[in-house]
Amino acid sequence: MSEHEVTPSSYGHSEMIEADPRDAESMALCAIRYTIGRRSYIVGDGQRWAREWGARSAWVRDVIRRDLREAANRDGALGDRHDERGWLAVLADLDALAKEAGSHVD
């Protein structure tokens, strides 16, 4: 079995499903985006994921950088003051990673 094959036996299926490696990145983006602007305990996890996935994937990093820049221009879109500071720190960290990788930094 390859690392990307999933057996959904808990759903009564026995065939193998070949998962696209990009699926994990897409799901990580969904989870991170869900937490941007929330006023919840989950924001800290979203910020951690943004850093971790941003370090793993240039695509995830660039999408999150764009999303955070757009949200930073809308009043309150990054959450309360504490969460806003956290997201801006995430953005600075992702910008630093992009610069190290030779990507364009806005």
Backbone torsions as a table, in degrees:
resi	resn	phi	psi	omega
1	MET	NA	131.3	177.9
2	SER	-78.1	166.3	-178.6
3	GLU	-65.9	-14.2	-176.7
4	HIS	-104.1	1.7	179.4
5	GLU	-87.5	139.4	-178.1
6	VAL	-125.3	136.1	175.4
7	THR	-111.7	103.8	-178.1
8	PRO	-82.4	53.7	-176.4
9	SER	-62.5	-25.6	179.6
10	SER	-68.5	-13.5	178.5
11	TYR	-103.6	9.4	177.2
12	GLY	84.1	9.2	178.9
13	HIS	-98.9	145.5	178.5
14	SER	-115.3	-11.9	-179.2
15	GLU	-76.6	156.1	179.7
16	MET	-85.6	143.1	176.5
17	ILE	-115.6	129.3	177.4
18	GLU	-91.0	113.8	-178.5
19	ALA	-89.5	137.4	176.7
20	ASP	-74.3	131.0	179.2
21	PRO	-56.4	-27.4	-179.8
22	ARG	-69.6	-19.4	179.6
23	ASP	-59.5	-41.2	-179.7
24	ALA	-63.2	-40.9	177.9
25	GLU	-63.9	-42.7	179.5
26	SER	-62.6	-42.4	179.6
27	MET	-68.4	-36.6	176.1
28	ALA	-62.8	-43.2	177.8
29	LEU	-59.8	-43.4	178.7
30	CYS	-59.5	-44.9	-179.0
31	ALA	-64.7	-44.5	-179.7
32	ILE	-64.1	-47.2	-179.5
33	ARG	-60.4	-36.8	178.5
34	TYR	-57.4	-36.5	-173.8
35	THR	-84.6	-17.2	-179.6
36	ILE	-67.1	121.6	178.2
37	GLY	87.0	-7.4	177.7
38	ARG	-71.1	154.8	173.0
39	ARG	-115.4	80.5	-170.0
40	SER	-154.5	165.6	175.8
41	TYR	-63.8	-22.5	-172.8
42	ILE	-74.0	-14.4	-177.3
43	VAL	-58.7	-43.0	179.8
44	GLY	-60.1	-38.0	176.5
45	ASP	-66.4	-40.7	177.9
46	GLY	-62.4	-39.1	178.5
47	GLN	-66.9	-40.5	177.2
48	ARG	-63.8	-45.1	179.0
49	TRP	-62.3	-40.0	180.0
50	ALA	-59.3	-42.9	178.1
51	ARG	-66.7	-46.9	-177.0
52	GLU	-65.3	-48.8	-179.5
53	TRP	-72.1	-31.1	175.7
54	GLY	-64.9	-30.5	176.8
55	ALA	-76.1	-29.0	-178.1
56	ARG	-83.5	-35.5	-168.9
57	SER	-134.6	119.5	177.1
58	ALA	-62.0	-36.3	179.9
59	TRP	-63.0	-49.7	178.4
60	VAL	-60.4	-46.0	-179.6
61	ARG	-56.2	-47.1	-176.7
62	ASP	-68.6	-37.9	177.8
63	VAL	-65.3	-45.8	-179.2
64	ILE	-66.3	-39.9	176.6
65	ARG	-58.6	-45.8	178.4
66	ARG	-61.5	-47.3	-179.0
67	ASP	-61.1	-42.4	-179.6
68	LEU	-67.4	-39.0	177.3
69	ARG	-62.3	-44.6	178.8
70	GLU	-62.5	-44.5	-179.4
71	ALA	-66.2	-35.9	-179.1
72	ALA	-63.4	-23.1	179.5
73	ASN	-86.9	-3.0	177.7
74	ARG	-113.1	123.9	-177.0
75	ASP	-55.5	122.1	176.3
76	GLY	79.5	0.9	-175.3
77	ALA	-72.3	-15.3	177.6
78	LEU	-98.6	7.1	179.3
79	GLY	99.9	-159.2	179.5
80	ASP	-72.5	177.4	-175.9
81	ARG	-58.3	-41.4	179.4
82	HIS	-61.5	-49.1	-179.5
83	ASP	-66.9	-37.2	177.9
84	GLU	-60.1	-45.4	176.6
85	ARG	-58.7	-42.0	178.9
86	GLY	-62.9	-44.5	179.6
87	TRP	-67.1	-37.3	178.0
88	LEU	-66.6	-33.5	175.2
89	ALA	-67.9	-39.3	175.8
90	VAL	-60.8	-45.8	179.5
91	LEU	-59.2	-43.9	178.5
92	ALA	-62.2	-41.4	178.3
93	ASP	-64.1	-43.3	180.0
94	LEU	-67.9	-36.5	175.3
95	ASP	-62.1	-40.7	178.9
96	ALA	-64.1	-41.3	177.1
97	LEU	-62.8	-42.1	179.5
98	ALA	-64.0	-40.6	178.9
99	LYS	-63.4	-43.7	177.8
100	GLU	-60.1	-36.1	-178.0
101	ALA	-82.5	-4.5	-179.3
102	GLY	83.0	14.3	177.2
103	SER	-80.9	161.4	176.9
104	HIS	-67.3	132.6	176.5
105	VAL	-116.4	122.4	-179.1
106	ASP	-71.3	NA	NA
